[in-house]
């Protein structure tokens, strides 16, 4: 079992932002994964939804790292991240069919240590092993409407219940979560942490703790949000990470398709309604779902 998974993922989750012309910000969520290179060198990778980076038009974004002082207090310390060298030359790798992106980052030592191991990402067999399905509670980390939990930039932890069957990724690449999605949530990790779970075949104790996927979209019908989130399974995060060690494809490939006919990637130009945004943040915000 992974000890204290919520705390571990909070430490690894960051705000991604880019200041737009006029002073507004576009904001999404990402989390750090430790994915060593094939020759064993340490490597820290930022995982997010592809549309979060795609919707940032500039060459440089910022990652909202956090620093802890000697007295224990945390401060918000955003650092620059170059995401493209020119408009048609993104530096991240995206999954060819799913809304998942990965980009190598040079994180501060404390954040490099906070990056979660690759083994914490669910595979197709993980859901079957733990009997995970409709009605199970999962947690989500993110920055809804660009807000953070405090001035130090920690993500906000929320929860919802699985609202659809979960099948193997080759059969159904996404599942639904009964969870109100706000702009800014996209790219956030969706995970289960259940210390009291029982083995579905033997009823013996089998605590479950793993990252199930990332939040990528919300469900709408006739422009009416249904307060249902679409989660892209973690198998596609694993597949995207493998692309980091393959030669870049020079020719353009189609953008990942919308996950369902009723899915929508929302955006917002409303300012935050509370004062829990990181210190120094602008009042205008155009956040990426």
N, C-alpha and C positions, 0 to 999 in steps of 0.2 A: 504493500500500500504506500502511496505517496503521502508523507506526513504534511499536514497543514497546507493542502493544495490551494485553498483560497488565498492565503497569505503569500504563498510562493508566486502565484499568478499575478496578484496585485503588484508585487515587486517587479515583475517582468513586463507589465503592461504600461504603455506610454501613449501620450497624445502626439499626433502628427498634425502639423499645421503649416500653412503658407499664407503670408500676408498678400492680399490682393490689391490692385490699384484702388485708391480711395480709402485704404486703411482697414477694410473688412478682412476677416480671416476665413479660410476654408479649413475645416478640422475633421479628422477621422481618428480611429483607434488602431493601434498595432500592438504586437507583443513580440518579445525577443526569444529566439530559440538558439540553443547551442548546437551547431551542426559542423563538426570538424571537417576539414578538407580531406580528400581521399588519402593524402599522405600523412594525416594525423595532426595537422596544425590546427590550433583553436580557431574557431570562426563564429562570430555572432551574426545572426540573421534577423532582420525585422520582417515579420509576417503581417500582412494587412489585406484588405480587399483591393483588387486591382483598380476599381473605379476611384478609390480614395486618392491614389497617386495620379491616375489619369486625369482627374478633375483639377489637379494642381498645375496650372499652366507654366509657372516659372521653373527655372532650372534648380532652384534651391528651396528646400523645405526645412522645417525644424522639428527635432524630436525633443519632447518634454522630459528630459532627464531630471532626476531629483537628487539633491546632495544632502547628506546628514552631517551636521556640524558636531564638534566635540561634545557639546552639551546635549546632543540627541535631537535637536530641532532640525526639521527638514526644510529645504528651500527649493524653489522651482528654478531649474537651470537648463533652459532649452539650448540645444546645440545644433549648428547647421548640418544639413544632409543634402548633398548633391544628388538629385534624382534623375537628371538628364543632362547631356552635354549640349543638346540642341533639341528643337521641337520634335524631330523624328528619331531621336536617339536616346530612349529611356535606358537607365542603368539597372532597373529592376527586371526580374524575370516574372512573367505571368503564365499561369496555366493556360494551355491552348483552348480549353473549352469551359473553364470555370472562373469565377470572379475571385481569384486568389493571386497574390503577388508576394514576392520575396526579394529582399535587397540586402546585401552585405553591409554592415555598419561597423564603424570603429567606436564602440561604446566605452564609456569610462569603466575603469576596473570593477567598480561596485556593480554596475549594470551588466557587465560581461559575466560576472559570477551569478547574477540573478536570472540570466537567461535559462529557460527551462530545457531539460534534456529532450532529445528527439523521441526517446522512448515513452514520454508522457503523452504523445499524440496517438489517438485511437487508430487502430486498423480495423478492417472489416470484421475480424473475428472478435474484437473487443466487445462490441454491442451484444453479440450472441453469448459470449462467455458470461457476461453479467446480467443477461436477460433484460437489457434496457429497451424500453418502448413507451407507448402512449401512457401518460399519467405520471411518468417519472419527472422529478424536479431537476432542472439544470440551472446553473448560474451563469451570468453574463457580466463581463467587465467592459466599461466604455465611458465615453464622454458625451452623454445625451445633451443635445443643443449646445455643445461646446463646454459644458460645465464639468468641473472636477469636484472631488470630494472635499478638497480644502485648497488653501492658497499654495500648497507645495506641489499641486498637480497630480495627486493620486487619483486613480480611476474610481468610478462609482460602481459598486457591486449591486446587482439586481438579480431577480430569479423569475423563472417561468416553468411551465410544465410542457413536456413533449406532447404535441397535438396531432401527431401522425405516426404511422408505422415507420420504423427505421430499417431499411433494407441495405444489402451490400451496395457499395458505392457504384458498381457497374450497373446495378438495377435501378437504383434511385439515388442520385448524387446529393440530394438535399433532404432535410426533414423540417417539419414545422414546429415552432415553439410558441406557446400561448404567452406572448410577451409583447408589451407595447414598445415599438421601435421608434426612436427619435433620430433625427439627423445628428450625426456624430458617433452613433453606435457602430457603424460599419467597420469591419476589421477586428472587432473585439472577440476575445476568446470565449467560447461556450464550453462549459465543463460540468462534470458531475463529481461530487464529493460526498459519498454516502458510507460512513463507517459502519453502519448497521445492516448493510445489504447482505442478503443470503444467496448462496449458490442456488440457481433455479432448478438444478437437477438433483441436489442432495440435501438442500436446506441447511447446509453448514455455513458458518460465517465466511463471507467473501467480500470484504470491504472494497468499494469501488471508488477510484479517483483517477480521472484522466480527462484530457481535452478532447471533446467530441467534435469540434469544428470551429468555424468562425461565422459570426453574423454577417450576412451580406445584403439582405434586402428585407422589405416589408411587403405584406400582402394588402392590396387594395382592390375594391370592386367599384366601378363607376366613380373613381376618385375618392372613395370612402375607405379610409384605413380600417382594417379589421382587427387591429392590435394583435397581429400574428407576424412573427419574424421567420425568415427563411435562413436556415443554417446550412452552410456547405460543409460536408463531412471532412474530417481531418485527413482522410486518405489523400485528398487533393492537395493538402498542405505538404504532405510527404512527397507527392509527385512533383510539386513545384520546386521543392528544395533540390531534387535531383537535377533540375535544369541548370542550377548554378555551376555545375561541373561539366556542362556541355557547351560546345561552341555556340556563340550567339547566332541566331538566324537572321540573316540580313534582309530577306524578303518579308514583307508585312504578312501577318496571319490574321484571320478574322478575329474580331473582338469576341470574348465569351458571350454566348447568347443569354438573354434574360431567362432566369431559372424557371419561371412559370408565366403563363399568359396574364396572370393577375398581379405579378410582382412589379414593384416600382422602386426605383432608387430616388429617394426624396432629397430635396435641398431646401435650405432656409436662409433668409436674409434678416431674420429677426435677431435683435440683440438678446443676450442672456437675461433671464428674468431674475436671477439671483446673483449673489456676490461671491459665489464659490469658485469662480474661474481663477486660474493661476495669477499670481501677482504680475502686474505689468501688461496683462492682456487688454487688447482693444475692446471697445464696447460694441462695435459692429462685428457680426459673425455670419459667414455663409458656410454652414457646416455640411459635410458630406455624410450621407446616411451610412 
